[in-house]
């Protein structure tokens, strides 16, 4: 209970009253008020206490102690004030000169305010009078805040947009005296307090009766971002008996995003490697809506957004597995607030993706790819897509690197390749190999097709031997691009050129086949000559025809360069180079003779020029006569010396071959070097001696009797020192061509060779000799031998002069 006592006397002690005093008291409505009344000292006792209000002559309450010591309480005239009143005495401490009594009035109201008189009668003492002025204050009934639309506001006001204005009205209901209403803000801001005004009486939200209303209006203009969350406090006060009434509201605003950033996209990414990305927005209220914008990359995955606890920051993560196509693309994140649609923020980044080179080799667009001819200039371009930029470009043709060769017409210039005056050899696949800091990559091939007129696939002339009534198949195969070709066949002889009818040959692709019969297709009196074919395509006509030289079929040529490739105790292995087959299929006949007895010990018939002879006796020397044969006859034999190893030698060779290889190689090298030096010295000495004899006119002697070497089984080859190496024929005698070897080391055209030595006055004896038999030592060195493309026979006349009884070999 709050009481405010105001004494009008100047008594120094708090409770020391004169017989008649005036007291002022302030009480709060609804509370219990204690109205004081002065009483005498304990030496005398009061008998009757009467309470009067204002100017009333009748008491509304009395306390009668005349008959009983405890006294009786009495309410007069059924007054409501009296029913709520009750008098009590206060016990005082010792040494006090008087004591007080109090009239306690419960649930005091504004109507209870006024002037009260307390009259006290005593047994002995004089009657005392106490005057009391009671003032009643009423507490404020309620405090409410309203917005501009007169809508009651709770704890938050808004939401407001940025740069909008807010009008708030704070209303205090009831209260006596009338309350004072004011606004308090925590910080600055644009606003002003409107003048307080008294509104018509109204009923508060929790009241039953209309009461007075006092309002104060706050006007805020151009709300800014700083006003969001600002607290506004309305305070109402009217008495010191109570605390101030207040109410706080918080400004709620819808704000656009303040900024948006993309993290993780400002560095170089690696193709194929997952990169985390993050979009962050701050300052949006409510939280921003974040949207990724990226050109349909299959490797991009966006995750759900997340907001901070204060709802000021929103993030949205994503995962990107970039490809080379993403290099240079723009990725952006847009932050928007659906409540503030007119404001959005966008953050963008241009991606930088590192990846291995992507190369494509192709012909220059200006070229007609299917119509490049020999002699044209060709340009290749390497289309490169690489990050980082390529550091090296290498051009390849058929997998082999190309380098600049101005003489060859090849110019390599980085991404460009120039081929000047191309030939058919430039055909094929071209690639560019590109290197950057990531990897080295080779492009897919670009094919260059060079068109050219037909040419023979096998250069040179082909010699075909055939009899006059036989048929031979001639295949004419050409190289041509395009492959669609037309053929013509012609026969050229001393009688002229004759074109073959189209029904005499058949053509398919780049091959034409002619079934040639000399007696039918050639001239009647000249059945042999040259048959040639010519092809043409859309590029042109074949310049050099494919020629077949038709010769009469005959016996094969003698094999050449026969040598032993292996020998053991019981076998010999032989390898020869076949001569001309005479136009027919040939096989090889080998007769093996014992060198001592000249007895035939073996015969071998082989379809190949490489064969072996088995079943020989160990440790014997043998002569091997190798001849070629076909349906037209047999060639002269090629004689080869050989020997079979002894059994002990064979075992030694077989067991110690691995250990003796290094020493044998050294020994062979030393011996070969020595023999080579010795041979050079002998040849040089003989040349000098021969020159000296020629200058001094050395006379010759006739050759002694020359024994002819027969070709039968009973004949034996003479040793190299004998003078019976050639058969002598007299001048004028017709040479017997049946035994002439098929192969001679002579030019292709017929020759008439006459050999004479010097102008010596000595008698010379001339003769014509025809070689019959070729004899080769066991370890001879094969010399290169010219081969003939034309199968012809020649009669050779040789005039020889013996200077010093030499032997002719």
ZALUMFI-427031 format. One record per residue (C-alpha): x, y, z. Coordinates in steps of 0.5 Angstrom, whole numbers, padded with zeros to 4 digits, always signed. Example, Ala and Ser with C-alpha at 12.3 -4.5 7.8 and 13.67 -1.06 7.14 Angstrom:
% residues 2
+0025-0009+0016
+0027-0002+0014
This chain:
% residues 809
+0000+0000+0000
+0003+0007-0002
+0001+0013+0002
+0003+0020+0001
+0002+0024+0007
+0003+0031+0007
+0003+0035+0014
+0001+0042+0014
+0004+0043+0021
+0011+0045+0023
+0012+0039+0028
+0019+0036+0028
+0017+0029+0030
+0014+0025+0024
+0008+0023+0028
+0007+0029+0033
+0001+0033+0032
-0003+0039+0035
-0010+0038+0038
-0012+0040+0031
-0008+0038+0025
-0009+0038+0017
-0006+0032+0013
-0006+0031+0006
-0006+0024+0003
-0005+0021-0004
-0007+0014-0005
-0008+0010-0012
-0014+0007-0014
-0016+0000-0013
-0011+0000-0007
-0012+0000+0001
-0012+0007+0004
-0010+0008+0011
-0013+0015+0013
-0009+0017+0020
-0012+0020+0026
-0009+0023+0032
-0010+0020+0039
-0008+0022+0046
-0003+0018+0050
-0004+0012+0054
-0006+0016+0060
-0013+0017+0057
-0017+0013+0053
-0021+0015+0047
-0028+0013+0048
-0031+0015+0041
-0028+0016+0034
-0033+0019+0029
-0031+0020+0021
-0034+0025+0017
-0033+0026+0009
-0033+0033+0006
-0038+0037+0009
-0043+0032+0011
-0045+0033+0019
-0047+0025+0019
-0041+0021+0020
-0040+0015+0015
-0036+0011+0020
-0035+0011+0028
-0032+0007+0033
-0035+0007+0040
-0031+0004+0046
-0035+0007+0051
-0038+0001+0054
-0033-0004+0052
-0025-0004+0052
-0025-0007+0045
-0030-0002+0042
-0035-0003+0037
-0035-0001+0029
-0041+0002+0026
-0043+0004+0019
-0048+0009+0018
-0053+0010+0013
-0051+0004+0009
-0045+0008+0006
-0041+0004+0001
-0035+0008+0004
-0036+0006+0011
-0037-0002+0009
-0030-0002+0006
-0027+0002+0012
-0024-0001+0019
-0021+0003+0024
-0014+0000+0028
-0009+0003+0033
-0002+0003+0032
+0002+0001+0037
+0008+0006+0039
+0015+0005+0042
+0016+0008+0049
+0018+0015+0050
+0013+0018+0045
+0008+0023+0046
+0002+0021+0042
+0000+0015+0038
-0004+0014+0031
-0010+0011+0029
-0012+0009+0022
-0018+0008+0018
-0017+0003+0013
-0021+0004+0007
-0021-0002+0002
-0021-0002-0006
-0021+0006-0006
-0024+0009-0012
-0023+0016-0015
-0030+0018-0012
-0027+0017-0005
-0022+0023-0006
-0024+0029-0002
-0023+0032+0005
-0024+0027+0011
-0025+0029+0019
-0023+0025+0025
-0026+0027+0031
-0024+0023+0038
-0027+0024+0045
-0023+0022+0051
-0025+0020+0058
-0022+0026+0061
-0018+0030+0056
-0021+0035+0051
-0024+0033+0044
-0019+0032+0038
-0020+0034+0031
-0016+0031+0025
-0017+0034+0018
-0015+0030+0012
-0015+0031+0005
-0015+0025+0000
-0012+0025-0007
-0014+0019-0011
-0009+0017-0017
-0012+0012-0022
-0007+0008-0026
-0007+0007-0034
-0011+0002-0036
-0008+0000-0042
-0003+0002-0048
-0004+0000-0055
+0000+0002-0062
-0003+0003-0068
-0001+0003-0075
-0003+0008-0081
-0009+0004-0082
-0011+0004-0075
-0009-0003-0074
-0007-0006-0068
+0000-0008-0068
+0004-0013-0064
+0011-0014-0063
+0013-0012-0070
+0011-0007-0075
+0011-0008-0082
+0014-0011-0086
+0016-0004-0090
+0019-0003-0096
+0026+0001-0097
+0025+0008-0097
+0018+0008-0095
+0015+0011-0089
+0012+0009-0083
+0006+0012-0078
+0005+0009-0071
+0000+0012-0066
+0001+0010-0059
-0005+0011-0055
-0006+0011-0047
-0013+0009-0044
-0015+0011-0037
-0011+0014-0032
-0011+0020-0027
-0008+0025-0028
-0008+0024-0035
-0002+0021-0038
+0004+0023-0041
+0005+0019-0048
+0012+0019-0051
+0016+0015-0056
+0023+0013-0055
+0028+0010-0061
+0034+0006-0060
+0038+0010-0065
+0038+0016-0070
+0033+0016-0076
+0028+0020-0079
+0022+0022-0075
+0019+0027-0071
+0014+0026-0065
+0007+0029-0067
+0004+0033-0061
+0000+0029-0056
-0007+0030-0056
-0013+0027-0053
-0018+0023-0056
-0025+0021-0055
-0026+0016-0049
-0026+0009-0051
-0026+0002-0049
-0019-0001-0048
-0018-0008-0051
-0019-0011-0044
-0024-0006-0041
-0031-0006-0040
-0032+0002-0039
-0030+0008-0044
-0024+0011-0041
-0020+0017-0043
-0015+0016-0049
-0009+0020-0050
-0005+0019-0056
+0002+0020-0059
+0004+0019-0066
+0011+0018-0069
+0012+0019-0077
+0018+0016-0080
+0020+0018-0087
+0024+0014-0092
+0026+0008-0088
+0033+0005-0090
+0036-0001-0089
+0039+0001-0082
+0031+0002-0080
+0030-0006-0080
+0030-0009-0073
+0030-0002-0070
+0026-0002-0064
+0021+0003-0062
+0019+0005-0055
+0012+0008-0053
+0012+0010-0046
+0006+0013-0042
+0006+0016-0035
+0002+0020-0030
+0004+0018-0023
+0010+0017-0018
+0006+0011-0015
+0007+0007-0021
+0012+0005-0026
+0011+0008-0033
+0007+0004-0038
+0011+0002-0044
+0011-0002-0050
+0016-0004-0055
+0015-0006-0063
+0020-0008-0068
+0021-0005-0075
+0020-0011-0080
+0023-0009-0087
+0023-0013-0093
+0030-0012-0096
+0033-0014-0103
+0040-0017-0103
+0045-0013-0101
+0051-0017-0105
+0052-0024-0108
+0058-0027-0110
+0060-0034-0113
+0066-0037-0110
+0071-0042-0113
+0070-0040-0120
+0075-0035-0120
+0081-0040-0121
+0083-0045-0127
+0079-0051-0127
+0081-0058-0130
+0077-0061-0135
+0074-0068-0132
+0076-0066-0124
+0070-0064-0120
+0070-0057-0117
+0066-0054-0112
+0062-0048-0113
+0059-0043-0108
+0054-0038-0109
+0053-0033-0103
+0048-0027-0102
+0047-0023-0096
+0043-0017-0094
+0036-0020-0096
+0030-0020-0092
+0027-0025-0092
+0033-0030-0094
+0034-0029-0102
+0032-0034-0107
+0039-0036-0111
+0039-0039-0118
+0044-0042-0122
+0045-0040-0129
+0049-0044-0133
+0049-0047-0140
+0046-0054-0140
+0053-0057-0138
+0051-0064-0136
+0057-0064-0131
+0053-0059-0127
+0049-0061-0120
+0046-0055-0116
+0045-0057-0108
+0039-0054-0104
+0040-0047-0101
+0042-0046-0094
+0041-0040-0089
+0045-0037-0083
+0042-0037-0076
+0040-0029-0077
+0037-0030-0084
+0042-0025-0087
+0046-0030-0091
+0044-0035-0096
+0049-0040-0099
+0047-0045-0105
+0053-0050-0107
+0054-0054-0113
+0058-0059-0116
+0061-0058-0123
+0065-0063-0127
+0068-0058-0133
+0069-0060-0140
+0073-0057-0145
+0066-0054-0148
+0065-0050-0141
+0072-0046-0142
+0070-0039-0144
+0063-0040-0141
+0059-0036-0136
+0056-0038-0130
+0052-0034-0126
+0048-0034-0119
+0042-0029-0119
+0040-0027-0112
+0032-0025-0111
+0027-0023-0106
+0020-0025-0108
+0018-0020-0103
+0022-0014-0107
+0021-0017-0114
+0024-0010-0117
+0031-0011-0114
+0036-0017-0116
+0043-0018-0116
+0047-0022-0120
+0054-0025-0120
+0058-0028-0126
+0064-0031-0128
+0067-0033-0134
+0070-0040-0133
+0077-0042-0135
+0078-0049-0136
+0085-0053-0137
+0084-0059-0142
+0089-0063-0147
+0089-0060-0154
+0083-0062-0159
+0086-0062-0166
+0083-0064-0172
+0087-0064-0179
+0083-0062-0185
+0085-0060-0192
+0084-0052-0193
+0076-0051-0195
+0078-0048-0201
+0081-0054-0204
+0076-0059-0208
+0078-0065-0204
+0076-0070-0209
+0079-0067-0215
+0087-0066-0213
+0091-0068-0218
+0099-0069-0219
+0102-0062-0219
+0097-0058-0215
+0099-0055-0209
+0095-0057-0202
+0094-0054-0196
+0093-0057-0189
+0090-0054-0183
+0090-0056-0176
+0084-0054-0172
+0086-0053-0165
+0082-0052-0159
+0087-0052-0152
+0088-0049-0146
+0093-0047-0144
+0095-0045-0151
+0099-0050-0155
+0107-0050-0155
+0108-0055-0160
+0105-0057-0167
+0108-0063-0171
+0105-0065-0177
+0105-0073-0179
+0105-0077-0186
+0103-0084-0185
+0105-0083-0178
+0112-0080-0179
+0114-0073-0177
+0115-0068-0183
+0120-0063-0183
+0120-0057-0188
+0124-0059-0194
+0123-0053-0199
+0127-0057-0205
+0122-0063-0203
+0116-0058-0203
+0114-0059-0196
+0113-0053-0192
+0111-0054-0184
+0109-0047-0181
+0106-0049-0174
+0098-0050-0175
+0099-0050-0183
+0102-0055-0187
+0104-0053-0195
+0105-0059-0200
+0107-0056-0207
+0106-0059-0213
+0104-0066-0210
+0105-0073-0213
+0102-0079-0212
+0107-0081-0206
+0104-0075-0202
+0097-0079-0202
+0096-0082-0195
+0094-0080-0188
+0096-0073-0185
+0095-0072-0177
+0098-0066-0173
+0100-0068-0166
+0099-0062-0161
+0103-0061-0154
+0101-0056-0149
+0102-0056-0141
+0097-0062-0140
+0098-0067-0145
+0100-0069-0152
+0095-0071-0157
+0095-0073-0164
+0089-0071-0169
+0085-0076-0173
+0087-0077-0180
+0086-0073-0186
+0086-0077-0192
+0089-0074-0198
+0088-0077-0205
+0092-0075-0211
+0089-0076-0218
+0093-0078-0223
+0093-0082-0230
+0094-0089-0230
+0102-0092-0230
+0104-0099-0230
+0104-0102-0223
+0111-0105-0224
+0116-0101-0228
+0120-0104-0234
+0118-0109-0239
+0116-0116-0238
+0119-0122-0242
+0115-0127-0244
+0117-0133-0248
+0112-0137-0251
+0111-0142-0257
+0108-0140-0264
+0102-0144-0262
+0101-0143-0255
+0097-0139-0251
+0100-0134-0246
+0096-0130-0241
+0098-0123-0240
+0096-0119-0234
+0096-0111-0235
+0096-0108-0228
+0096-0100-0227
+0096-0095-0221
+0091-0090-0222
+0087-0085-0219
+0081-0086-0220
+0081-0093-0221
+0076-0093-0226
+0080-0094-0232
+0079-0096-0240
+0084-0101-0243
+0087-0102-0250
+0092-0107-0252
+0096-0107-0258
+0102-0111-0262
+0108-0108-0264
+0113-0112-0269
+0117-0110-0275
+0111-0110-0279
+0107-0105-0275
+0102-0104-0270
+0096-0108-0269
+0090-0106-0264
+0087-0112-0261
+0080-0112-0261
+0076-0111-0255
+0073-0118-0254
+0080-0121-0254
+0081-0118-0247
+0077-0117-0241
+0078-0112-0235
+0076-0111-0228
+0078-0105-0224
+0085-0103-0225
+0087-0110-0228
+0086-0112-0236
+0088-0119-0238
+0090-0121-0245
+0090-0129-0247
+0095-0128-0253
+0096-0133-0258
+0102-0131-0263
+0100-0134-0269
+0093-0131-0268
+0094-0124-0265
+0101-0122-0269
+0103-0121-0276
+0103-0128-0280
+0110-0127-0281
+0113-0124-0275
+0109-0127-0269
+0114-0125-0264
+0115-0117-0262
+0112-0113-0256
+0105-0113-0254
+0103-0107-0250
+0097-0104-0246
+0095-0097-0245
+0090-0095-0240
+0086-0088-0239
+0082-0085-0234
+0078-0078-0233
+0085-0075-0231
+0089-0077-0237
+0092-0083-0242
+0097-0087-0239
+0104-0084-0242
+0108-0090-0242
+0105-0096-0244
+0106-0103-0240
+0110-0107-0245
+0111-0115-0246
+0116-0117-0250
+0114-0124-0253
+0120-0128-0255
+0120-0136-0257
+0120-0141-0251
+0126-0144-0250
+0131-0148-0245
+0132-0144-0238
+0138-0141-0237
+0144-0144-0232
+0143-0142-0225
+0148-0137-0222
+0151-0136-0215
+0151-0143-0213
+0154-0144-0206
+0154-0149-0200
+0150-0146-0195
+0151-0152-0190
+0155-0158-0190
+0155-0164-0185
+0158-0171-0185
+0153-0174-0190
+0149-0168-0193
+0150-0162-0197
+0146-0156-0197
+0146-0152-0204
+0143-0145-0205
+0143-0142-0212
+0140-0136-0216
+0135-0138-0221
+0136-0136-0229
+0131-0134-0234
+0126-0140-0234
+0125-0140-0242
+0118-0138-0241
+0116-0144-0238
+0116-0147-0231
+0123-0150-0229
+0126-0154-0224
+0133-0156-0222
+0137-0162-0223
+0143-0164-0219
+0148-0169-0221
+0153-0171-0215
+0159-0174-0217
+0165-0177-0213
+0171-0172-0214
+0176-0178-0214
+0172-0183-0218
+0167-0178-0222
+0162-0183-0220
+0155-0181-0220
+0153-0182-0212
+0146-0178-0212
+0141-0174-0216
+0137-0169-0214
+0130-0166-0217
+0128-0160-0214
+0123-0155-0216
+0127-0150-0212
+0134-0147-0212
+0135-0149-0205
+0136-0156-0204
+0140-0161-0200
+0143-0167-0202
+0143-0173-0196
+0146-0180-0196
+0153-0178-0197
+0159-0181-0195
+0163-0178-0189
+0170-0174-0191
+0169-0175-0199
+0170-0169-0204
+0164-0168-0209
+0162-0165-0215
+0155-0162-0216
+0153-0160-0223
+0147-0156-0222
+0142-0155-0228
+0136-0152-0230
+0130-0156-0234
+0124-0154-0237
+0119-0157-0242
+0124-0154-0248
+0130-0157-0245
+0136-0157-0240
+0141-0151-0239
+0148-0152-0238
+0151-0154-0231
+0153-0150-0226
+0159-0154-0222
+0160-0153-0215
+0166-0157-0211
+0164-0159-0204
+0166-0164-0199
+0163-0168-0193
+0166-0167-0186
+0169-0173-0183
+0165-0176-0177
+0170-0173-0172
+0170-0166-0175
+0162-0166-0175
+0162-0168-0167
+0167-0163-0166
+0163-0158-0170
+0157-0160-0167
+0159-0160-0159
+0164-0154-0159
+0160-0149-0164
+0158-0145-0158
+0165-0144-0155
+0169-0143-0162
+0164-0137-0165
+0168-0131-0162
+0175-0134-0163
+0173-0136-0170
+0170-0130-0172
+0177-0126-0170
+0181-0132-0174
+0176-0131-0180
+0177-0123-0180
+0184-0124-0179
+0185-0129-0185
+0180-0125-0190
+0184-0118-0188
+0191-0122-0190
+0188-0125-0196
+0185-0118-0199
+0192-0115-0198
+0195-0120-0201
+0190-0120-0207
+0191-0113-0208
+0199-0114-0208
+0198-0119-0213
+0194-0116-0218
+0198-0110-0218
+0204-0113-0219
+0201-0117-0225
+0199-0111-0228
+0205-0108-0228
+0209-0114-0231
+0204-0114-0237
+0205-0107-0238
+0212-0108-0239
+0211-0114-0243
+0207-0110-0248
+0212-0105-0248
+0218-0110-0250
+0214-0114-0255
+0213-0120-0252
+0212-0126-0257
+0206-0131-0256
+0206-0138-0257
+0201-0143-0260
+0197-0146-0255
+0198-0153-0254
+0193-0158-0255
+0186-0156-0251
+0182-0162-0249
+0175-0161-0249
+0171-0162-0243
+0165-0167-0244
+0159-0166-0241
+0157-0173-0240
+0158-0177-0233
+0165-0180-0235
+0168-0173-0236
+0172-0169-0231
+0173-0162-0230
+0180-0160-0231
+0184-0156-0226
+0185-0149-0227
+0192-0149-0229
+0190-0153-0235
+0189-0150-0242
+0183-0154-0244
+0178-0149-0241
+0175-0147-0248
+0173-0151-0254
+0176-0149-0260
+0172-0148-0267
+0175-0146-0273
+0174-0140-0277
+0168-0141-0282
+0165-0147-0278
+0158-0146-0275
+0158-0145-0268
+0154-0151-0265
+0149-0147-0261
+0145-0153-0257
+0150-0152-0252
+0151-0145-0251
+0149-0143-0244
+0143-0139-0243
+0146-0133-0239
+0152-0129-0241
+0155-0123-0238
+0154-0119-0244
+0149-0113-0246
+0142-0114-0248
+0143-0112-0255
+0147-0117-0260
+0155-0116-0260
+0160-0118-0265
+0166-0118-0260
+0173-0119-0263
+0179-0119-0258
+0186-0117-0261
+0192-0115-0256
+0197-0110-0259
+0200-0109-0265
+0206-0114-0264
+0210-0117-0270
+0209-0124-0266
+0205-0129-0270
+0198-0129-0267
+0193-0135-0268
+0186-0133-0268
+0180-0138-0266
+0172-0137-0264
+0171-0140-0257
+0164-0142-0254
+0164-0143-0247
+0161-0150-0245
+0162-0151-0238
+0162-0146-0232
+0167-0148-0226
+0167-0145-0219
+0172-0147-0214
+0169-0149-0207
+0170-0142-0204
+0169-0137-0209
+0167-0130-0209
+0160-0129-0213
+0161-0123-0217
+0155-0119-0219
+0152-0122-0226
+0148-0118-0231
+0141-0121-0232
+0137-0121-0238
+0130-0119-0239
+0130-0121-0246
+0131-0129-0247
+0136-0129-0253
+0142-0133-0256
+0148-0130-0259
+0154-0133-0263
+0160-0129-0260
+0167-0129-0264
+0173-0128-0259
+0180-0128-0262
+0185-0129-0256
+0193-0128-0256
+0197-0132-0251
+0203-0128-0249
+0206-0133-0244
+0203-0139-0245
+0197-0137-0241
+0191-0142-0240
+0184-0139-0242
+0179-0140-0237
